[in-house]
């Protein structure tokens, strides 16, 4: 019952604002899209943070201080995200976990630096974030590594002419991903024959699907979120039942399969974790997550739990005269769910990547 009481206290903490002091609660701001097309990535990320915090609280907190989470919906709106960061400053948060998408990260970056708030993002990956010493700590591999891996795989499979579609509401990620893919693909004598944007006007996805197939590509690459990838796959499959589809890692949620059904069968993606890892730490996380939320964790859950692991470890080991940013940078490698976790001198992390394909409604790792 102690665990349940701490979970209840955690949720209550999401709505209470108290004065910030060293004897009070540790306040963690959380920001992600919690409504709309990308809500599945945000809510499963928040769930993982709640689980990690509840486990810390159940063990007595950090130096006796309980963790409270203050979740906020960024609405996929850069201006809203900046306003939320300023609200977090007024609340007196000790750190922020999030955001999920790179466009929101780009909007937040100048504000978290201005207000000196340490922010740990589980998933932002635009290559433009890398190599700078600022208050944004990133857990994920960049678009440079991921997109170039997709380019090499398409060439290896004989797909030398591909059509691409990009989400205009997360241009910081999608354009970065596209450019990295293009550089590698072009260098391997591949050719991108079309680049089409969605979520920039009212063009029906049925028209987008026809445009993607118009020049008879060898494959289509979807640089879109899970919900839009599922919708596009359905429209594409109405025209072509066998064109190979791959989707950027952003799309790899459980919702992609639930919403896409038969249309996403055989689709390929990269994922930043090994969902079939048998190590006890990972298996315990899955069991605890299922017990708390009655669902299977997704990739944002895994990366957020890892983000919480390093954040809370830095808070535990931080000296009184040491900044949290310095503690995170100097933190020794921590055991994550699938791999050891650490930041370089720029606060950049890195992850192993795994190609998967959807078979019989499941993500199956490609050997």
N, C-alpha and C positions, 0 to 999 in steps of 0.2 A: 504493500500500500504506500510505502514511502515514495517509490518511483511515481505512482499516480499522483500523489500530492504535489510532487515537484513539477509534473507536467501541467497540472492545474495552475500552479503558481507562475509557470512560464507563460501561459496564455494570458493570465491576468496582467502580467508585466507588459504585454503588448499594448495595453491601453492606459496604463498609469504613468504619469510623469512625476518624478521626484527629483529633488536636488541631487546633483552629482558630487559625490565625495568619495574618498578612498575607503570609507567604511560602508558605503551604500552598495546597491546592486551594480553589476557590470552591465552597461547598456550597449546592446548591439543593434544598430540600424540594419534593416534588410530592405533592398530595393530590387524589384523585378517586375515584369509584366504579369499581373495576377488576374487580369480579365482580358478578353479578346482572343485572337487567333493563337498567340504564343503563350497563353496562360498555363498550358500544361508544363512547360519548362520552368516557369516561375513558381508554380505551386509545389511541384515536386522538389524544387530547390529549397523552398521554405520549409517543407516537411523535414528534409534532411538536417537543416539547421536546428529545427525544433528538437529533433531526436538527439543530436550531438549536445545541445545545451541541457536537455533534460538529464542526460547521462552524467554530465559534469555536475549538475546541481544535486543529483542523487548521491554523488560521491562527496558532497560537502562544498561544492563550488570551487572557486579559485581564491585561496587564502580566506575562505569563509564567506566570500561574496557570491551571491547567486547571480546567474545570468538572466537578463530580461531581453526579449526580442521585440523590436518595434518595426513591424512589417509595413511597407508602403508599396503601392502600385504605381509604377512609372508611366503607365498608360502608353508605353512605347513612344513617349513624347519627350524630346530633349529638354524643353523648357520646364516641363513638370519635374523631370529628374533633377534639374538644378535647384528648383524650389524645394524639393524634398531634402537635398543635401543641406540647404540652409536651415530647414526645419530640424534636421538631425543635430546641427550645431547648437540650436536653441535648446533642444532636449538635453544635450550634453552627452551624446553617445561616445563610447570609448573607441569604437571602430564601426565600419560598415562592411557588410557582406553583400556582394552583388557588384554591378548588375550582371545580367545574363547576356545581353547582346552588345556588340561593339559600338553601335551608334549612340547608345545611352552612355557607355563608358567614355566616349569622346566628349560628350556634352558635360559629363560630371568631372572630368579630369581637371580643368582649370579651377573649378570651385573647391574640390577636395584639397588641391594644393594651396589655394588661397586661405582656406579655413583650417588647414593642417589636420585633416582627418584621414587616418589610415583606412584604406579600403582594400579588401581582398575579394577579387572577382574570381569565381570558380571557372568561368567559361569564356570571357572575352578573348579574342584571338587575332584581331587585325594586326598585321605585321608592324604597322605604324606605332603600336604601343611599346615595342621591344627596344631595349637598349637605352632607356632613359631612367635616371634616378629620380623618382617622384613618389607620391603617396599611394599610387596604384600598384598593388601586388597581384600578379596574374598566376593562376594555377595551370593554365592550358597551354598546349602547343600552339604556335602561331599559324596563320593562314599560309605562311611560306612553306612550312613542312607539310601541312595537310594537303593543300591544293596541288602541290608538285607531286605528291604521292598519287593523287588521282590521275594526273597527266601521265605519269609513267605506267600506271595500270591500264589506262585506256590504250596506250600504244602497244603494251604487251599483249593485249587482247585483240589487236588488229583494228582498233577503232581510230582511224586517222582523220575523220571528218566529223566534228561534233557540233551540235547546236546547244546553246546555253540560254538559261533564263535566270534573271536576278531579281531579288526583292528590293524595291526602291525605298522601303521603310527602314532598312538596315544597311544603308549604302556603305557605311564605314567598314562593315564586314564583307558584304557581297562584292564590292568593287575591288577590295584588297585581295579577296580570294580569287576573283576572276583574273586579275593581273598576274598573280603568281602562277595560276594554272596556265595562262596564255604563254608566259615566258618559257615555262618548262615544255609545254606541248609544242610550241613553235620550234624550240631547239631540238626536238625529237622528230621533226618533219611532220608534225600534225597540223591541222588547220581548223580553227574555229570559224564555222561558216555563218553563224548568226549569234547575235547578242540581243536578247529581248528583255525589257523591264516589265515587271508587274507591280501592282499597288502604287502606281504613279498616276493612273487615270481610271476610267470606267470600262476599259477594254475587257470584254468577257473572256474567261479562261478558255472557252471553246475556240475563240479566234486565236488566242496565244498558241494553243496546241496545233492548230492548222499551220500557223507561221513557223513553228519549230520544225514541223515535218516537211515543209514546202520544198526544201532543197535536198531531200533524201539523205539525211545524215546517217552516219554509222551508229551514232548513239546520241542521247540527250542528257545533259548535265543540269540538274536543278539546284540552283544556289538560293534556296528558299527554306522557310521554316517547315516544320512537320505538317501543319494543317494545309498549307498551300501546296506542298509537295504531293500530299494525298489527293487534293482536288485536281491538280494538274495531271497526275498520273491517270486519274479516271477519264479525263478529257482526252488524253493522248491515246489511251487504250481503246477508245471508241473509234479511232482512226487506224491505229496500228497495234496489233496484238503482240508483236515480237520485237519492236525497237528496244534495244538495251537502254535502261534507265539507271542513272546513278544520282544520288543526292548528296549535297555537302553535309558534313557532320552535324551541322545545326539542326538538320531535319530528323536526326536519329532518336526520336522519342517513341514511347509506347503508343502515343496517340497517332503516329504515322500509320502504324499497322491497323489500329482500331478504326481509323477513318478511311484508310485507303483500301482495305480488304484485298480482293483479288487483284486490283489494279497495281498494287505495289509488290506483288510477288516477283521475285528475282531481282528487285532493285538492290543496288550495291551502295554501301556507305562506309565511311571510316568512323570508328568509335574510339573514344579516349580511355576506354577501360575494357578489361576482359570479363565479360559477364559470366563466363564459365570457369573462372578462377576458383579453385577448390581450397584456397588457404583459409584457415579458421577465422581470421579477422574479417575477411570479406563475407564469409558465410554467416557469421554472427550479425554483421550489419544487415544483411538481407533479411534474416529472421526477425531482428528487432524492428526493422522498418515495416515489414509485413504486419507484425503484431500491433504496431502503433497506428498504422494508417490503412491496413487491410488492402494493400496493393503492392505491386512489384516496383522497386525503385528504378528510375531511369538514369540516363547519363548525367543529367544535372544534379540528381540526388547524390550520385557517387562523388562528383567533383566538388559539390558543396560540402559534403561530409569531410572530404579531405581538406577543404579550405578551413573549415571549423577546427579541424585537428591541429593545423599549424598555427592558426590564430590563437587558440586557447593555450597551446604549448608555449607560445611566445609570451602570453600574458602571465603564465605561471612562472616562467624563468626570468622575466624582466627585472632588472635591478631598479631600486627606487629612483635613481638618478638617470636611468636609461629611457630613451624614447621607445615607443612600441615599434616604430619603423626600424630602428636600429636592432631591436631584439629579434624582429622577424628576419632581417637580413643576415644576422649572425647565428640564427637558430641552427643547430646541427640537424642533419637529415632526420626526418620523423617517419615512422612506419605508416604508410597510407594503406588504403584498402587493397590496391593492386601493386603498388610500387612505393619506394622511398620518396619522400617529399622534401624539397629544399628550393630556396631561391638563390639566384646568382646576385652579383653586386648591384644589379639594376632592379631587383625585385621581380625578376621573370622566372617562372617555373617552366617545366617541360614534362611532357607525358609520352609514354609509349602509345602508338596508334595501331589499330587492328581493323582490317577490312572485314566487313560482314555482308552477307546477302540475306534477303528475306525469303524464307522457305516455310511453307505451311503455317504462315502467321507467326513466325519466330525469326529473330536475328540469329543467324548461324555464321560462326566465324569461318572465313575463307583461309584455307591452309596455304 
